[in-house]
Amino acid sequence: MAFSSNDSGGPMASINVTPLVDVMLVLLIIFMITTPLMKHKIEVKLPNAVLSKKPDVPTRPPITVTVKANGDLFWNDEPVDQPMLEQHLGTTAQLQPQPELDVRADKTTRYGTIWQVVRTAKDAGMQKVGFISAPHGQRHL
């Protein structure tokens, strides 16, 4: 294997960029040729989507169920036990429009406990169940 050397007899520290430039030019040509081919052949007039809220349907504020690491449950910051939670969920599921259910849990809460709360909500008929987390880099006490 041969090494390049400079006048002082030591190895050269510079990189030969010619092969890199050759590869980049080949890729550029390939992309220039294939880009026009990516256009769809069949023209279709797609419908325009309009998002609008119905003014006659009032929206309800979301309900928050908090699950502590020790298994304690809270319905909108009020302590509840499992039977009370099931009762609240059954009543809330009958409301029209149905409010969203947000589940908050400690970082150390067992997944099985959270799953049980979500399963209870789904069994009661709740349609929209979501999770609340802290934004990356922030901590809530």
C-alpha positions in Angstrom: 0.0 0.0 0.0 1.5 3.4 -1.0 1.2 6.6 1.0 1.6 10.1 -0.2 4.3 12.2 1.5 5.3 15.7 1.5 8.8 17.3 1.2 9.6 16.6 4.8 9.0 12.9 4.4 5.9 12.6 6.6 2.4 11.6 5.5 0.2 14.3 3.9 -2.8 15.4 5.9 -4.9 16.6 3.0 -7.8 14.7 1.5 -8.2 14.1 -2.2 -11.7 15.6 -3.0 -11.7 14.7 -6.7 -13.5 11.4 -6.3 -16.0 13.1 -4.0 -16.8 15.8 -6.6 -17.2 13.1 -9.3 -19.7 11.2 -7.2 -21.6 14.4 -6.4 -21.8 15.4 -10.0 -23.1 12.0 -11.0 -25.8 12.2 -8.3 -26.7 15.7 -9.4 -27.2 14.4 -13.0 -29.3 11.5 -11.8 -31.6 13.7 -9.7 -31.9 16.2 -12.6 -33.1 13.3 -14.9 -35.4 11.6 -12.4 -37.1 14.7 -10.9 -39.4 15.4 -13.9 -40.4 11.8 -14.0 -41.9 12.1 -10.5 -44.8 14.1 -11.7 -48.1 12.3 -11.6 -49.3 11.2 -15.1 -53.0 11.4 -14.4 -54.3 14.8 -13.6 -57.0 14.9 -11.0 -58.8 18.0 -9.7 -58.8 17.5 -5.9 -61.5 19.0 -3.8 -60.7 21.9 -1.5 -61.1 21.1 2.2 -62.8 23.7 4.4 -62.6 23.2 8.1 -65.3 25.0 9.9 -66.9 24.5 13.3 -70.6 24.3 13.6 -71.6 27.4 15.5 -74.8 25.8 16.9 -72.8 22.9 18.6 -71.2 24.1 21.9 -67.8 22.6 22.7 -67.2 21.2 26.2 -64.0 21.7 28.1 -61.9 18.5 28.3 -62.0 16.4 31.4 -58.7 15.5 33.1 -58.1 12.2 35.0 -54.8 12.3 36.9 -53.2 9.0 38.0 -50.5 9.3 40.7 -47.6 6.9 41.0 -49.3 5.2 44.1 -52.5 4.6 42.1 -54.6 7.6 43.5 -57.1 8.9 40.9 -58.3 12.4 40.5 -61.2 13.7 38.3 -60.5 17.3 37.4 -58.3 17.6 40.5 -60.9 16.1 42.8 -59.9 12.7 44.4 -62.0 9.8 43.3 -61.9 6.0 43.7 -62.4 3.4 41.0 -66.2 3.1 41.3 -66.7 6.9 41.3 -64.4 7.1 38.3 -66.6 4.6 36.4 -69.7 6.5 37.4 -68.3 9.8 36.2 -67.1 8.3 32.9 -70.5 6.7 32.3 -72.3 10.0 32.9 -69.8 11.9 30.8 -70.0 9.4 27.9 -73.7 10.2 27.6 -73.2 14.0 27.0 -73.6 15.4 23.5 -71.1 16.5 22.3 -68.9 14.3 24.3 -65.9 16.1 25.9 -62.4 14.9 25.4 -60.7 12.9 28.3 -57.1 13.8 29.0 -55.1 11.3 31.1 -52.2 12.7 33.2 -49.9 10.4 35.0 -46.7 10.6 37.0 -43.6 9.5 35.2 -43.2 6.6 37.6 -46.8 5.3 37.4 -47.0 1.7 36.3 -48.2 1.3 32.7 -50.8 -1.3 33.9 -52.5 1.3 36.1 -52.7 3.8 33.2 -54.0 1.1 30.9 -56.7 0.2 33.4 -57.9 3.8 33.4 -57.9 4.0 29.6 -59.7 0.7 29.4 -62.3 1.8 31.9 -62.9 5.0 29.9 -63.3 3.1 26.6 -65.7 0.6 28.2 -67.8 3.5 29.5 -68.1 4.8 25.9 -65.6 7.6 25.8 -64.6 8.3 22.2 -61.6 10.7 22.6 -59.0 9.7 25.1 -55.6 11.4 25.0 -52.5 11.8 27.2 -51.0 14.9 28.6 -47.2 15.2 28.9 -44.8 17.9 29.7 -43.0 19.6 26.8 -39.5 18.4 26.2 -37.1 20.0 28.7 -39.7 21.2 31.1 -40.7 19.6 34.4 -44.0 20.0 36.2 -44.2 19.6 40.0 
